[in-house]
Amino acid sequence: MIANEVYVEIELLRRHGMSLRRIAAEVGCAVNTVRAHLAAPGLPRYECKVKRATKLAAYEAYLREGGREIRLIRAFPLARRG
């Protein structure tokens, strides 16, 4: 994430006529980052991504319950070997 001061500096350097590559070298970011910022209407707003449900979310309770049964099943053969 780039600080707001860097975005202001990118705009200022571009107004002074510097090339995208020179701005990127000056600021310390990629040329595509400079290009994307200059094409954007304003400062970027970072938003938290909404967590999506996983493919296994519908089976989560079943899997958690089944895990306990598997542990019990594995314990029996060990007890017999004793």
Contact map, one row per residue, 1 for C-alpha under 8 A:
1110000000000000000000000000000000000000000000000000000000000000000000000000000000
1111011000000000000000000000000000000000000000000000000000000000000000000000000000
1111111000000000000000000000000000000000000000000000000000000000000000000000000000
0111111100000000000000000000000000000000001000000000000000000000000000000000000000
0011111110000000000000000000000000000000000000000000000000000000000000000000000000
0111111111000000000000000010000000000000000000000000000000000000000000000000000000
0111111111100000000000000000000000001000001000000000000000000000000000000000000000
0001111111110000000000000000000000000000000000000000000000000000000000000000000000
0000111111111000000000000010000000000000000000000000000000000000000000000000000000
0000011111111100000000100010000001000100000000000000000000000000000000000000000000
0000001111111110000000000000000000000100000000000000000000000000000000000000000000
0000000111111111000000000000000000000000000000000000000000000000000000000000000000
0000000011111111110000100000000000000000000000000000000000000000000000000000000000
0000000001111111111100100000000000000000000000000000000000000000000000000000000000
0000000000111111110000000000000000000000000000000000000000000000000000000000000000
0000000000011111110000000000000000000000000000000000000000000000000000000000000000
0000000000001111111000000000000000000000000000000000000000000000000000000000000000
0000000000001111111101100000000000000000000000000000000000000000000000000000000000
0000000000000100111111100000000000000000000000000000000000000000000000000000000000
0000000000000100011111110000001001100000000000000000000000000000000000000000000000
0000000000000000001111111000001000000000000000000000000000000000000000000000000000
0000000000000000011111111100000000000000000000000000000000000000000000000000000000
0000000001001100011111111110001001000000000000000000000000000000000000000000000000
0000000000000000000111111111111011000000000000000000000000000000000000000000000000
0000000000000000000011111111110000000000000000000000000000000000000000000000000000
0000000000000000000001111111000000000000000000000000000000000000000000000000000000
0000010011000000000000111111100000000000000000000000000000000000000000000000000000
0000000000000000000000011111110000000000000000000000000000000000000000000000000000
0000000000000000000000011011111011000000000000000000000000000000000000000000000000
0000000000000000000000011001111111000000000000000000000000000000000000000000000000
0000000000000000000110110000111111100000000000000000000000000000000000000000000000
0000000000000000000000000000011111110000000000000000000000000000000000000000000000
0000000000000000000000010000111111111000000000000000000000000000000000000000000000
0000000001000000000100110000111111111100000000000000000000000000000000000000000000
0000000000000000000100000000001111111110000000000000000000000000000000000000000000
0000000000000000000000000000000111111111000000000000000000000000000000000000000000
0000001000000000000000000000000011111111011000000000000000000000000000000000000000
0000000001100000000000000000000001111111100000000000000000000000000000000000000000
0000000000000000000000000000000000111111100000000000000000000000000000000000000000
0000000000000000000000000000000000011111111100000000000000000000000000000000000000
0000000000000000000000000000000000000111111000000000000000000000000000000000000000
0000000000000000000000000000000000001001111100000000000000000000000000000000000000
0001001000000000000000000000000000001001111110000000000000000000000000000000000000
0000000000000000000000000000000000000001011111000000000000000000000000000000000000
0000000000000000000000000000000000000000001111100000000000000000000000000000000000
0000000000000000000000000000000000000000000111110000000000000000000000000000000000
0000000000000000000000000000000000000000000011111000000000000000000000000000000000
0000000000000000000000000000000000000000000001111100000000000000000000000000000000
0000000000000000000000000000000000000000000000111110000000000000000000000000000000
0000000000000000000000000000000000000000000000011111000000000000000000000000000000
0000000000000000000000000000000000000000000000001111100000000000000000000000000000
0000000000000000000000000000000000000000000000000111110000000000000000000000000000
0000000000000000000000000000000000000000000000000011111010000000000000000000000000
0000000000000000000000000000000000000000000000000001111110000000000000000000000000
0000000000000000000000000000000000000000000000000000111111000000000000000000000000
0000000000000000000000000000000000000000000000000000011111110000000000000000000000
0000000000000000000000000000000000000000000000000000111111110000000000000000000000
0000000000000000000000000000000000000000000000000000001111111000000000000000000000
0000000000000000000000000000000000000000000000000000000111111110000000000000000000
0000000000000000000000000000000000000000000000000000000111111111000000000000000000
0000000000000000000000000000000000000000000000000000000001111111100000000000000000
0000000000000000000000000000000000000000000000000000000000111111110000000000000000
0000000000000000000000000000000000000000000000000000000000111111111000000000000000
0000000000000000000000000000000000000000000000000000000000011111111100000000000000
0000000000000000000000000000000000000000000000000000000000001111111110000000000000
0000000000000000000000000000000000000000000000000000000000000111111111000000000000
0000000000000000000000000000000000000000000000000000000000000011111111100000000000
0000000000000000000000000000000000000000000000000000000000000001111111110000000000
0000000000000000000000000000000000000000000000000000000000000000111111111000000000
0000000000000000000000000000000000000000000000000000000000000000011111111100000000
0000000000000000000000000000000000000000000000000000000000000000001111111110000000
0000000000000000000000000000000000000000000000000000000000000000000111111111000000
0000000000000000000000000000000000000000000000000000000000000000000011111111100000
0000000000000000000000000000000000000000000000000000000000000000000001111111110000
0000000000000000000000000000000000000000000000000000000000000000000000111111111000
0000000000000000000000000000000000000000000000000000000000000000000000011111111100
0000000000000000000000000000000000000000000000000000000000000000000000001111111110
0000000000000000000000000000000000000000000000000000000000000000000000000111111111
0000000000000000000000000000000000000000000000000000000000000000000000000011111111
0000000000000000000000000000000000000000000000000000000000000000000000000001111111
0000000000000000000000000000000000000000000000000000000000000000000000000000111111
0000000000000000000000000000000000000000000000000000000000000000000000000000011111
